[in-house]
Amino acid sequence: MAEERYSFNRRLKLVSFLLMLLGLIGLSFGFITAPKNIQEAKEIISHDDHGDDHSDNSINIEDKIDINSLSIKYDSNKQEGEHSISHDEHVFHQLSNKPWAALYVAAFFFFMISLGTLAFYAINRAAQVGWSPILFRVMEGITAYMLPGGLIVIFILFLSGLHLNHLFIWMDPEVVAHDKIIAAKKGYLNVPFVLARGLFFLAGWSLYRYFSRKFSLAQDIAKDNRYHKKNFRISAGFLVFYIVTESIMSWDWIMSIDPHWFSTLFGWYVFASMFVSGISTIALVTIYLKSKGYLKEVNDSHIHDLGKFMFGVSVFWTYLWFSQFMLIWYSNIPEEVTYFITRMEDYKLPFFGMVVMNFIFPFLMLMNSDYKRMNAFIVTTGIIIILGHYIDVFNMIMPSAVGDQWFIGITEIGAFMFFMGLFIYIVFNELTKAPLIAKGDPFYGESERFHY
C-alpha cells in the first residue's frame, strides 16, 4: 500500500495565521484597556453604571463587589489585628485580571484538548482495540500541541508568581499573611512547588507521547511486533501516571484559583471535560481530512464509534457535574455552596448554558444510532461540545478571577482565536511529518475492515 501523506494546504495555513493575528489584536486590546490603577478601575465601573442610574453618577464600590467572588475571607478577630482589603482594590484586581483570565482560559482549554486526546490514544493502545488504529496518526497529530500548549500554561503561572496579575490569590504574600486557611496550605500551594509539579507532569506526559510516537513510526517498517508490544507496555504504565497527575494538575491549575473551596470530584470532572473535547476534536479533524480526499479507509463505522464516545462521555460528564453540584447544594455548607451560588447568580447564562451545550444538545443529537454515522451531525455536535467545554473552563476560572465583572467580548474571543490558530497550525503541521495511516500496526487490517 502506498504511503498517504498529508499536505498542509495554503488556505488552512493562512486561516491559522489570520486567527493568531486577529487573536493577538484582541488580546492586546484587552491588556491596553485594562485599568492600571484603582482610580481607572473606579472610572470604568462608574461609566458602566451611568446607564443604569442617570440620577446618581456616584458609585458605591461596596455595592458592586462581593468579597466572596474573589474567595478572600479574613478572620475579623480584632485581637489579632487583621486588616481587610479595600473594596476599591477588589474592583481594580478584578478588572485588571480580565485579560489575564481570558488568556489563561483559552490557553488551558486548548492544552486540555491535546491532553484529553493523549489519554484516549493511550487507552486505545493499552486496550489493543481493533477499530481505531486507522485513526492513530490523527491522534498523534493532535497531541503534538500538548508540549507547547502546556509550556504556555506554565509560563502564565510563572508570570502570576511574579505578581503581574492576581489570578491566584494564594500567590499574594499579604493575602496569605491574613488568611489562616490559605496559610495552612502554604506547604503545598507555593509558587516553586506548583511550577515544579507542573513541569514534572508535563515532562511525563511529553515523554510518553514522544516514545509512543517513536514506536508507532518504527512499527511501520519493522518486520515483527516488538514496537507494538513496547507501545502497549508504556501505554499501560502511562495511564496510571496520567490519572494521578491529571487530578493534581486540575487542583493546581484550576481549583487553586478558588483556594477556600475544594471538591473530591474535581479531578474526574476536569478529566471528563478534556476527554470528550479531545474525542470531538479527533472526529472533526478526521472528517476534515476525509473531505479533502485523505483517510479513504475511514468509513461511517469509525465515525459511528467516535460518535458513541462523544455521546457516552457527555453523559459521564453530566453525571459528574450533577453529582458534584447536587451533593454540595444539598449539604448547604456555606464554604462549599458559595462556589455554586456565585456562578448561579453572576454567571447564570454560561452556567446553565453549558449544561445545554454539553449534555442536552449532544444527548438529543446523538441518541439515534443512524445520526452517529452522518458527518453533518457529528460535526455540528462536535463544535457545540467543544464550545460548551470552553464555557465550562470559563465557568471554572472566571468567577474567582474577575467576579461579576465578566463579559465575553473582544479580549475573550481574541484569546480563543489566537490559541485556535496556534492549535490548527501545530496539529496540521505535525500531520505532514508522517504517513496518515499506521500501516505497520498489527491491528491495522482489522481496523480497515471495520464495518457493522
VOGU-3710 file (C-alpha; in Angstrom, 3 decimals, decimal comma):
1> maeerysfnr> 0,000/0,000/0,000  1,377/3,395/-0,976  2,045/5,867/1,803  -0,618/8,519/2,211  0,854/11,821/3,358  -0,970/14,977/4,237  -0,077/18,279/2,603  -0,805/21,365/4,715  -2,679/23,485/2,176  -2,038/27,204/1,966
11> rlklvsfllm> -5,617/28,202/2,686  -5,757/26,422/6,044  -2,294/27,693/6,924  -3,410/31,232/6,088  -6,515/30,773/8,236  -4,362/29,693/11,188  -2,093/32,742/10,806  -5,068/35,103/10,473  -6,645/33,641/13,596  -3,418/34,178/15,519
21> llgliglsfg> -3,051/37,738/14,211  -6,640/38,721/14,982  -6,366/36,984/18,331  -3,254/38,951/19,233  -5,044/42,176/18,323  -7,965/41,236/20,558  -5,684/40,274/23,436  -3,656/43,458/23,039  -6,860/45,474/23,195  -7,747/43,784/26,476
31> fitapkniqe> -4,384/44,452/28,090  -4,239/48,048/26,837  -7,726/48,921/28,086  -7,344/47,181/31,454  -7,102/49,642/34,373  -3,595/50,486/35,553  -4,622/51,808/38,960  -7,567/51,975/41,344  -8,756/55,340/40,036  -9,046/53,994/36,483
41> akeiishddh> -10,981/50,994/37,799  -13,437/53,298/39,578  -13,883/55,323/36,389  -14,627/52,167/34,381  -17,227/50,999/36,899  -18,723/54,488/37,065  -19,004/54,579/33,280  -20,670/51,149/33,228  -23,170/52,234/35,871  -24,004/55,535/34,175
51> gddhsdnsin> -26,658/53,967/32,004  -28,230/52,201/34,976  -28,801/55,281/37,104  -28,612/58,696/35,401  -29,737/60,475/38,535  -26,731/59,387/40,554  -23,315/59,449/38,945  -21,576/58,423/42,139  -20,641/54,818/42,732  -20,705/52,767/45,849
61> iedkidinsl> -17,957/50,243/45,331  -19,189/48,140/48,234  -22,459/47,546/46,378  -20,614/46,328/43,298  -18,252/43,791/44,799  -18,959/40,626/46,670  -15,858/39,790/48,651  -16,619/36,089/48,258  -16,250/36,392/44,477  -12,514/36,697/44,980
71> sikydsnkqe> -12,553/33,946/47,567  -10,774/36,246/50,039  -12,016/35,639/53,538  -10,341/37,200/56,511  -10,774/36,432/60,159  -12,288/39,544/61,687  -10,856/38,858/65,114  -9,753/42,317/66,239  -7,416/40,869/68,867  -5,203/39,537/66,105
81> gehsishdeh> -5,189/42,933/64,389  -6,036/41,575/60,951  -6,968/44,048/58,241  -9,452/43,899/55,384  -8,565/44,768/51,791  -10,443/47,749/50,428  -13,312/47,136/48,070  -11,745/49,578/45,635  -8,728/47,315/45,411  -11,004/44,337/44,767
91> vfhqlsnkpw> -12,502/46,168/41,803  -9,066/47,008/40,470  -7,858/43,407/40,798  -10,965/42,033/39,122  -10,816/44,381/36,144  -7,048/44,060/35,709  -7,450/40,274/35,830  -9,851/40,193/32,863  -7,299/39,959/30,005  -5,123/37,585/32,028
101> aalyvaafff> -8,098/35,365/32,811  -9,185/35,358/29,149  -5,642/34,367/28,163  -5,487/31,638/30,797  -8,906/30,160/29,974  -8,081/29,812/26,268  -4,530/28,569/26,916  -5,700/25,878/29,304  -8,661/24,880/27,136  -6,657/24,058/24,008
111> fmislgtlaf> -3,971/22,394/26,108  -6,577/20,167/27,725  -7,905/19,108/24,305  -4,490/17,698/23,419  -4,068/16,088/26,846  -7,522/14,508/26,620  -6,638/13,175/23,175  -3,433/11,686/24,581  -5,449/9,851/27,239  -7,825/8,462/24,601
121> yainraaqvg> -4,851/7,405/22,462  -3,182/5,643/25,397  -6,402/3,828/26,316  -6,730/2,535/22,758  -3,089/1,432/22,776  -3,342/-0,307/26,145  -6,671/-1,969/25,315  -5,332/-3,087/21,903  -8,628/-2,252/20,262  -9,188/-3,211/16,659
131> wspilfrvme> -11,285/-0,348/15,307  -9,097/2,706/16,000  -5,528/2,126/14,635  -6,587/3,767/11,394  -7,012/6,991/13,418  -3,771/6,790/15,417  -1,902/9,330/13,285  -4,737/11,820/13,684  -4,474/11,401/17,455  -0,695/11,751/17,326
141> gitaymlpgg> -1,073/14,965/15,354  -3,466/16,482/17,900  -1,231/15,536/20,831  1,661/17,457/19,244  0,105/20,604/20,705  0,399/19,316/24,270  4,029/20,288/24,937  3,936/23,872/23,583  0,432/24,353/24,976  1,486/23,092/28,399
151> livifilfls> 4,570/25,314/28,439  2,375/28,333/27,706  0,103/27,495/30,652  3,092/27,037/32,965  4,588/30,306/31,717  1,361/32,114/32,633  1,607/30,514/36,083  5,196/31,772/36,301  4,103/35,312/35,398  1,390/35,068/38,035
161> glhlnhlfiw> 4,094/34,129/40,529  5,873/37,368/39,600  2,683/39,206/40,670  1,881/40,511/37,195  -1,728/39,553/37,878  -3,953/38,405/40,730  -5,411/35,223/39,246  -4,124/33,102/42,128  -4,639/34,911/45,416  -2,515/32,366/47,290
171> mdpevvahdk> 0,480/33,808/45,419  -0,021/37,142/47,220  2,025/37,214/50,472  -0,295/39,821/52,010  -3,328/37,606/51,471  -1,545/34,574/52,903  -0,449/36,583/55,937  -4,061/37,436/56,808  -5,774/34,215/55,744  -5,452/31,218/58,047
181> iiaakkgyln> -6,929/28,769/55,538  -4,523/29,667/52,739  -1,608/29,935/55,172  -2,279/26,354/56,279  -1,875/25,232/52,651  1,353/27,147/52,099  3,473/23,995/52,151  1,587/22,739/49,099  0,389/25,963/47,467  3,590/27,878/46,845
191> vpfvlarglf> 4,945/29,070/43,519  8,160/26,993/43,288  6,386/23,748/44,218  3,446/24,346/41,855  5,767/25,180/38,951  7,974/22,176/39,712  4,955/19,869/39,800  3,667/21,310/36,543  6,990/20,822/34,766  7,266/17,279/36,131
201> flagwslyry> 3,764/16,371/34,957  4,297/17,905/31,524  7,639/16,121/31,181  5,996/12,782/31,983  3,151/13,297/29,530  5,543/14,513/26,826  7,953/11,611/27,300  5,125/9,145/26,830  3,951/10,986/23,746  7,497/11,072/22,325
211> fsrkfslaqd> 8,233/7,372/22,798  4,769/6,211/21,758  5,044/8,217/18,553  8,567/6,896/18,005  7,456/3,276/18,442  4,414/3,874/16,236  6,582/5,107/13,353  9,156/2,363/13,905  6,435/-0,287/13,741  5,621/0,819/10,186
221> iakdnryhkk> 8,937/-0,544/8,924  9,511/-3,315/11,483  9,348/-6,979/10,495  7,825/-8,069/13,795  5,589/-6,610/16,506  8,220/-5,647/19,061  7,487/-1,907/18,821  3,771/-2,549/19,127  4,424/-4,505/22,326  6,615/-1,708/23,664
231> nfrisagflv> 3,836/0,750/22,934  1,378/-1,455/24,784  3,575/-1,624/27,879  4,357/2,081/28,114  0,710/2,977/27,445  -0,486/0,818/30,329  2,085/2,394/32,642  1,322/5,887/31,395  -2,369/5,598/32,224  -1,527/5,035/35,888
241> fyivtesims> 0,766/8,072/35,839  -1,807/10,106/33,934  -4,816/9,569/36,170  -2,833/10,662/39,241  -1,061/13,629/37,676  -4,126/14,876/35,797  -6,036/15,132/39,065  -3,229/17,000/40,818  -2,822/19,264/37,790  -6,527/20,151/37,915
251> wdwimsidph> -6,180/21,077/41,607  -3,074/23,182/40,995  -4,013/24,938/37,770  -7,782/25,343/38,168  -9,161/24,603/41,637  -6,484/26,624/43,451  -7,819/29,792/41,808  -10,519/29,468/44,482  -8,316/28,203/47,344  -11,027/28,107/50,018
261> wfstlfgwyv> -13,142/25,650/48,036  -12,464/22,052/47,133  -14,230/19,068/45,627  -13,062/15,465/45,684  -14,713/15,001/42,273  -12,908/17,887/40,639  -10,089/15,877/39,047  -12,558/13,479/37,442  -14,759/16,372/36,368  -11,895/18,100/34,535
271> fasmfvsgis> -10,866/14,755/33,048  -14,334/14,176/31,595  -14,291/17,662/30,077  -10,900/17,234/28,417  -11,693/13,654/27,352  -14,881/14,468/25,446  -13,283/17,619/23,982  -10,369/15,536/22,718  -12,629/12,875/21,187  -14,747/15,548/19,492
281> tialvtiylk> -11,591/17,114/18,048  -10,459/13,725/16,705  -13,815/13,397/14,950  -13,645/16,911/13,472  -10,070/16,520/12,196  -10,852/13,080/10,750  -13,924/14,321/8,894  -11,991/17,345/7,617  -9,215/15,125/6,257  -11,763/12,848/4,583
291> skgylkevnd> -13,406/15,863/2,965  -10,020/16,694/1,407  -9,587/13,203/-0,027  -7,459/11,673/2,731  -8,175/8,714/5,025  -10,208/6,874/2,408  -10,134/3,759/4,593  -12,099/5,532/7,322  -15,768/4,620/6,970  -19,011/5,524/8,702
301> shihdlgkfm> -18,469/2,755/11,268  -15,359/4,535/12,548  -17,280/7,808/12,678  -20,111/5,992/14,447  -17,742/4,769/17,158  -16,368/8,270/17,681  -19,968/9,467/17,935  -20,686/6,812/20,563  -17,770/8,030/22,648  -18,900/11,643/22,251
311> fgvsvfwtyl> -22,370/10,635/23,418  -21,198/8,387/26,260  -18,587/10,736/27,713  -21,044/13,653/27,511  -23,383/11,624/29,717  -20,440/10,771/32,000  -19,540/14,472/32,276  -23,153/15,256/33,173  -23,140/12,567/35,858  -20,042/14,111/37,441
321> wfsqfmliwy> -21,379/17,659/37,096  -24,690/16,754/38,732  -23,047/14,652/41,455  -20,725/17,494/42,405  -23,465/20,123/42,217  -26,219/18,143/43,951  -24,132/16,952/46,910  -22,719/20,410/47,609  -26,046/22,165/47,071  -27,998/19,717/49,243
331> snipeevtyf> -25,496/19,760/52,118  -25,620/23,590/52,048  -22,315/24,051/53,858  -21,529/27,783/53,440  -17,867/27,471/52,460  -18,786/24,869/49,817  -22,083/26,128/48,414  -20,671/29,642/47,859  -18,874/28,255/44,792  -22,149/27,442/43,038
341> itrmedyklp> -24,131/30,403/44,364  -21,605/32,769/42,782  -21,931/31,009/39,437  -25,711/30,691/39,535  -26,221/34,348/40,434  -23,471/36,110/38,477  -22,906/33,581/35,650  -26,424/32,317/35,101  -26,270/32,199/31,290  -22,892/30,424/30,912
351> ffgmvvmnfi> -23,529/28,192/33,937  -26,824/26,760/32,719  -25,962/27,260/29,048  -23,031/24,865/29,263  -25,365/22,139/30,584  -27,487/22,555/27,466  -24,425/22,550/25,195  -22,572/19,717/26,919  -25,466/17,392/27,725  -28,898/18,172/26,313
361> fpflmlmnsd> -27,718/19,035/22,791  -25,359/16,043/22,262  -27,834/13,739/24,014  -30,610/14,633/21,587  -28,376/14,828/18,505  -26,527/11,549/19,005  -29,147/9,372/20,661  -30,194/7,926/17,305  -27,671/5,380/16,037  -28,059/6,479/12,414
371> ykrmnafivt> -27,177/10,086/13,265  -23,781/8,953/14,552  -22,926/7,849/11,010  -23,762/11,211/9,462  -20,869/13,654/9,201  -23,132/16,690/9,452  -24,495/15,575/12,817  -21,049/14,676/14,162  -19,513/17,977/13,023  -22,364/20,079/14,411
381> tgiiiilghy> -22,387/18,224/17,714  -18,591/18,267/17,949  -18,439/22,042/17,504  -21,139/22,591/20,141  -19,389/20,223/22,573  -16,048/21,996/22,118  -17,595/25,441/22,591  -19,590/24,138/25,541  -16,494/22,890/27,304  -14,738/26,176/26,645
391> idvfnmimps> -17,648/27,738/28,554  -17,127/25,064/31,211  -13,487/26,126/31,684  -14,666/29,749/31,602  -17,035/28,949/34,486  -14,265/27,256/36,452  -11,863/30,198/36,252  -13,665/33,496/35,719  -15,865/33,794/38,852  -12,888/33,671/41,209
401> avgdqwfigi> -10,640/35,699/38,903  -12,918/38,571/37,862  -16,047/38,209/39,998  -19,147/39,725/38,436  -17,058/41,832/36,034  -17,133/39,122/33,360  -18,043/39,576/29,733  -17,326/37,519/26,606  -16,039/40,320/24,422  -13,123/41,243/22,197
411> teigafmffm> -10,465/40,014/24,621  -12,066/36,641/25,321  -12,844/35,987/21,657  -9,360/37,181/20,700  -7,719/34,768/23,141  -9,820/31,896/21,802  -8,951/32,790/18,198  -5,232/33,079/18,915  -4,953/29,669/20,533  -7,241/28,071/17,971
421> glfiyivfne> -4,961/29,371/15,212  -1,875/28,120/17,041  -3,566/24,767/17,658  -4,525/24,359/13,993  -1,035/25,239/12,794  0,793/22,857/15,145  -1,616/19,947/14,652  -1,817/20,060/10,868  1,884/20,759/10,515  2,539/17,626/12,586
431> ltkapliakg> 0,281/15,599/10,303  2,630/16,344/7,382  5,584/14,657/9,098  4,473/11,033/8,792  2,120/8,832/6,766  -1,514/9,340/7,758  -2,020/5,600/8,191  -0,172/3,478/10,763  0,043/0,598/8,305  2,529/-1,358/10,423
441> dpfygeserf> 0,172/-1,725/13,367  -0,814/-5,408/13,726  -4,454/-4,366/14,146  -4,481/-2,185/11,053  -6,135/-4,855/8,906  -8,938/-5,261/11,413  -9,372/-1,503/11,581  -9,500/-1,210/7,789  -12,189/-3,907/7,557  -14,174/-2,476/10,456
451> hy> -17,857/-2,492/9,473  -21,058/-3,122/11,372
//
